[in-house]
Amino acid sequence: MARLTGEGLSLGVITRDHEAMMSFYGDVLALPHLETLATPRGTIEFFGVGSSTLKLVRYPVTPSARPPSGEPGAATGLRYFTIRISNLDEVLANCESVGVIVLWGKRRKPGGDGWLGMVMDPDGNMLELLQNDV
């Protein structure tokens, strides 16, 4: 059994278009930028997501491999991650206004106790935005 020392999850995303990714997560979603860490292998930008952390990692040479594309059920492995928010309509409208690809507009959550939408970040990673009923 793992003895957890934190309440959240830390997710690392290797970036292809680092500036666009920084703009998406920092400006479009307005996640708080926590710190920048220069390492011998590259630079890591830390964003706060509740009690979790999103790490945008930039290597000096961009890897050639890309994540699989298509709907979440089109491939196995890590396909999307979820951020819980309280203003889904506003965030989806903001995403559309700046040209972010909206894969799924607002729809009822399975089980019916909230709403979700799914967008694609500039590097093609899928992000589920989830709003619970209040």
SEKETI-65739 format. One line per 3 residues: number of its first residue (from 1); their letters; for each residue x, y, z of N, C-alpha, C, O. Coordinates in steps of 0.2 Angstrom, whole numbers, plus 5000, padded with zeros to 4 digits. Example, Ala and Ser with C-alpha at 12.3 -4.5 7.8 and 13.67 -1.06 7.14 Angstrom:
BEGIN
1) AS) 5066 4972 5039 5062 4978 5039 5066 4984 5039 5071 4983 5042  5064 4989 5035 5068 4995 5036 5064 5000 5039 5067 5006 5040 $
***
This chain:
BEGIN
1) MAR) 5004 4994 5000 5000 5000 5000 5004 5006 5000 5009 5007 5004  5003 5011 4996 5007 5017 4995 5004 5022 5001 4998 5022 5002  5009 5025 5005 5007 5029 5010 5008 5036 5007 5013 5039 5007 $
4) LTG) 5002 5039 5005 5002 5046 5001 5005 5051 5006 5003 5051 5012  5008 5056 5003 5011 5062 5007 5008 5068 5005 5009 5073 5008  5003 5068 5000 5000 5074 4997 4993 5072 4995 4991 5066 4994 $
7) EGL) 4989 5077 4995 4982 5076 4993 4980 5076 4986 4975 5074 4983  4985 5079 4982 4984 5080 4975 4988 5075 4970 4992 5071 4973  4987 5076 4964 4991 5073 4959 4995 5078 4955 4993 5083 4954 $
10) SLG) 5001 5076 4953 5006 5080 4949 5006 5077 4942 5009 5071 4942  5004 5081 4937 5004 5078 4931 5009 5082 4926 5009 5088 4926  5013 5078 4923 5018 5081 4919 5016 5081 4911 5015 5075 4909 $
13) VIT) 5017 5086 4908 5015 5086 4901 5021 5089 4897 5023 5095 4898  5024 5085 4893 5030 5087 4888 5027 5091 4883 5022 5089 4879  5029 5097 4882 5026 5102 4877 5029 5102 4870 5035 5100 4870 $
16) RDH) 5025 5103 4865 5028 5104 4858 5028 5111 4857 5033 5113 4854  5023 5115 4858 5022 5122 4857 5022 5125 4864 5016 5127 4866  5027 5126 4867 5027 5128 4874 5024 5135 4875 5020 5135 4880 $
19) EAM) 5025 5140 4871 5022 5146 4872 5014 5146 4871 5011 5149 4875  5012 5142 4867 5005 5141 4866 5002 5138 4872 4996 5139 4874  5005 5133 4874 5003 5129 4880 5003 5133 4887 4998 5133 4891 $
22) MSF) 5008 5137 4887 5008 5142 4893 5002 5147 4893 4999 5149 4898  5001 5149 4887 4995 5154 4886 4989 5151 4887 4984 5154 4890  4988 5144 4885 4982 5141 4886 4980 5140 4893 4975 5142 4896 $
25) YGD) 4985 5137 4897 4984 5135 4904 4985 5141 4908 4981 5142 4913  4989 5146 4907 4990 5152 4911 4985 5158 4909 4983 5161 4914  4983 5159 4903 4979 5164 4901 4971 5162 4900 4967 5165 4903 $
28) VLA) 4970 5157 4895 4964 5155 4894 4960 5152 4900 4955 5154 4901  4964 5147 4903 4961 5144 4909 4962 5148 4915 4959 5147 4920  4967 5152 4915 4969 5156 4921 4971 5152 4927 4969 5154 4933 $
31) LPH) 4975 5147 4926 4977 5143 4931 4983 5147 4934 4987 5150 4931  4984 5147 4941 4989 5151 4944 4996 5147 4942 4997 5141 4944  5001 5152 4940 5007 5149 4939 5011 5150 4945 5012 5155 4949 $
34) LET) 5014 5144 4947 5017 5143 4954 5024 5145 4954 5027 5148 4958  5028 5142 4949 5035 5143 4949 5038 5140 4942 5035 5136 4938  5044 5142 4941 5048 5140 4935 5054 5136 4938 5058 5139 4942 $
37) LAT) 5056 5130 4935 5061 5127 4938 5066 5125 4932 5063 5121 4927  5072 5127 4931 5077 5125 4926 5080 5119 4929 5083 5119 4934  5081 5114 4925 5084 5108 4926 5089 5106 4921 5089 5110 4916 $
40) PRG) 5094 5102 4922 5099 5100 4917 5095 5097 4910 5098 5098 4905  5089 5094 4911 5086 5092 4905 5081 5096 4902 5079 5095 4896  5079 5102 4905 5074 5106 4902 5071 5111 4907 5074 5111 4913 $
43) TIE) 5066 5114 4906 5062 5119 4910 5055 5116 4912 5052 5113 4908  5053 5117 4918 5047 5115 4920 5043 5121 4923 5046 5124 4927  5037 5122 4921 5033 5127 4923 5027 5124 4927 5024 5119 4925 $
46) FFG) 5026 5126 4933 5021 5123 4938 5015 5127 4938 5015 5133 4939  5009 5124 4937 5003 5128 4938 4999 5124 4943 4999 5118 4944  4995 5128 4947 4991 5125 4952 4984 5123 4950 4981 5127 4946 $
49) VGS) 4982 5117 4952 4975 5115 4950 4972 5112 4956 4973 5106 4957  4969 5116 4960 4967 5114 4967 4972 5112 4971 4977 5115 4971  4972 5106 4973 4977 5103 4977 4982 5099 4973 4987 5096 4976 $
52) STL) 4982 5099 4967 4986 5096 4962 4990 5101 4958 4990 5107 4959  4995 5098 4954 5000 5102 4950 5000 5100 4943 5000 5094 4942  5000 5104 4939 5001 5103 4931 5008 5106 4930 5009 5111 4931 $
55) KLV) 5012 5101 4927 5019 5103 4925 5020 5103 4918 5019 5098 4915  5021 5109 4915 5023 5109 4908 5030 5109 4907 5034 5113 4909  5032 5104 4903 5040 5103 4903 5042 5104 4896 5039 5102 4891 $
58) RYP) 5047 5108 4895 5050 5110 4889 5057 5107 4889 5061 5109 4893  5058 5103 4884 5065 5100 4883 5069 5104 4877 5065 5107 4873  5075 5105 4877 5079 5108 4872 5077 5106 4865 5077 5110 4861 $
61) VTP) 5076 5100 4864 5074 5097 4858 5067 5094 4859 5067 5089 4863  5063 5096 4855 5056 5093 4855 5056 5086 4853 5058 5085 4847  5053 5081 4857 5052 5074 4855 5048 5074 4849 5043 5078 4848 $
64) SAR) 5049 5069 4844 5046 5069 4838 5039 5065 4839 5034 5066 4835  5038 5060 4844 5032 5057 4845 5027 5061 4847 5028 5066 4851  5021 5060 4845 5015 5064 4847 5010 5059 4851 5010 5053 4850 $
67) PPS) 5005 5062 4855 5000 5058 4858 4995 5055 4853 4994 5059 4848  4992 5050 4854 4987 5047 4849 4981 5052 4849 4979 5056 4854  4978 5053 4843 4972 5058 4842 4966 5054 4842 4966 5048 4843 $
70) GEP) 4960 5058 4842 4954 5055 4842 4950 5055 4848 4953 5058 4853  4944 5053 4848 4940 5053 4854 4943 5049 4860 4948 5045 4859  4941 5050 4866 4944 5047 4872 4944 5039 4871 4949 5036 4873 $
73) GAA) 4939 5036 4868 4939 5029 4867 4943 5026 4861 4942 5020 4860  4946 5031 4858 4950 5029 4851 4956 5025 4853 4959 5022 4848  4959 5025 4859 4966 5022 4860 4966 5021 4868 4962 5024 4872 $
76) TGL) 4971 5017 4869 4972 5015 4876 4977 5020 4879 4980 5024 4876  4978 5019 4886 4983 5024 4889 4980 5030 4892 4974 5031 4892  4984 5035 4894 4982 5041 4896 4979 5045 4891 4982 5047 4886 $
79) RYF) 4972 5046 4891 4969 5049 4885 4967 5056 4887 4967 5061 4883  4965 5058 4893 4963 5065 4895 4964 5065 4903 4965 5060 4906  4963 5072 4905 4963 5073 4912 4958 5078 4913 4955 5081 4909 $
82) TIR) 4956 5078 4920 4950 5082 4921 4951 5087 4926 4955 5086 4931  4949 5093 4925 4949 5099 4930 4942 5101 4932 4938 5102 4928  4941 5101 4938 4934 5103 4941 4934 5110 4942 4938 5113 4945 $
85) ISN) 4928 5113 4939 4927 5120 4939 4920 5122 4941 4916 5117 4941  4919 5128 4942 4912 5130 4944 4909 5134 4938 4903 5137 4939  4912 5136 4933 4910 5140 4928 4911 5137 4921 4914 5141 4917 $
88) LDE) 4908 5132 4920 4909 5128 4913 4907 5132 4907 4910 5132 4902  4901 5135 4908 4898 5139 4902 4903 5145 4900 4905 5145 4894  4906 5148 4905 4910 5154 4904 4917 5151 4901 4920 5154 4896 $
91) VLA) 4920 5146 4903 4926 5143 4901 4925 5140 4894 4930 5142 4890  4920 5137 4892 4919 5134 4886 4918 5140 4881 4921 5140 4875  4914 5145 4883 4914 5151 4878 4920 5154 4877 4922 5156 4871 $
94) NCE) 4924 5155 4882 4931 5158 4882 4935 5154 4877 4939 5157 4873  4935 5147 4878 4939 5143 4874 4937 5144 4866 4942 5145 4862  4931 5144 4865 4928 5145 4858 4930 5151 4855 4932 5152 4849 $
97) SVG) 4930 5157 4859 4932 5163 4857 4939 5164 4855 4941 5169 4851  4943 5160 4858 4951 5161 4856 4953 5155 4851 4959 5154 4850  4948 5151 4849 4950 5146 4844 4952 5139 4847 4955 5135 4843 $
100) VIV) 4951 5138 4853 4952 5132 4856 4947 5126 4853 4941 5128 4852  4950 5121 4851 4945 5115 4849 4941 5113 4854 4944 5110 4859  4935 5113 4854 4930 5110 4859 4927 5104 4856 4924 5104 4851 $
103) LWG) 4930 5098 4859 4928 5092 4856 4920 5090 4858 4917 5087 4854  4919 5091 4864 4912 5090 4867 4910 5097 4870 4913 5099 4875  4904 5100 4868 4901 5105 4871 4898 5103 4878 4898 5097 4879 $
106) KRR) 4895 5107 4881 4892 5106 4887 4887 5100 4887 4882 5100 4883  4888 5095 4891 4883 5089 4891 4883 5087 4898 4887 5088 4902  4877 5083 4899 4876 5080 4906 4881 5075 4908 4883 5071 4903 $
109) KPG) 4884 5075 4914 4888 5070 4916 4885 5064 4917 4879 5063 4918  4888 5058 4915 4885 5051 4917 4883 5051 4924 4887 5053 4928  4877 5049 4925 4875 5049 4932 4870 5055 4933 4866 5055 4938 $
112) GDG) 4871 5060 4929 4867 5066 4929 4868 5071 4935 4863 5075 4936  4873 5071 4938 4874 5075 4944 4879 5081 4942 4883 5083 4947  4879 5083 4936 4884 5088 4934 4884 5089 4927 4880 5086 4923 $
115) WLG) 4889 5093 4924 4890 5094 4917 4897 5094 4916 4902 5094 4920  4898 5092 4909 4905 5092 4907 4906 5094 4900 4901 5095 4896  4912 5096 4898 4914 5098 4891 4921 5095 4891 4925 5094 4895 $
118) MVM) 4923 5095 4884 4930 5092 4883 4933 5097 4878 4930 5098 4872  4939 5099 4879 4943 5103 4874 4950 5100 4873 4952 5095 4876  4953 5103 4868 4960 5100 4866 4965 5106 4867 4964 5112 4865 $
121) DPD) 4970 5105 4871 4975 5110 4872 4979 5111 4865 4978 5107 4861  4983 5116 4865 4987 5117 4859 4991 5111 4856 4993 5111 4850  4993 5107 4861 4998 5101 4859 4993 5095 4857 4996 5090 4856 $
124) GNM) 4987 5096 4858 4982 5090 4856 4981 5086 4862 4978 5080 4861  4982 5088 4868 4980 5084 4874 4973 5085 4875 4971 5091 4875  4969 5080 4877 4962 5081 4879 4961 5083 4886 4964 5080 4891 $
127) LEL) 4957 5088 4888 4955 5090 4894 4948 5090 4895 4944 5094 4892  4946 5087 4900 4939 5087 4902 4938 5092 4908 4941 5092 4913  4933 5096 4906 4931 5101 4911 4924 5099 4914 4919 5098 4911 $
130) LQN) 4924 5099 4921 4919 5095 4925 4916 5100 4930 4919 5103 4934  4909 5101 4929 4906 5106 4934 4900 5102 4938 4896 5099 4934  4901 5101 4944 4895 5098 4948 4889 5102 4949 4890 5108 4949 $
133) DV) 4883 5099 4949 4878 5103 4951 4878 5106 4958 4881 5103 4962  4876 5112 4959 4876 5116 4965 4870 5115 4969 4870 5117 4975 $
***
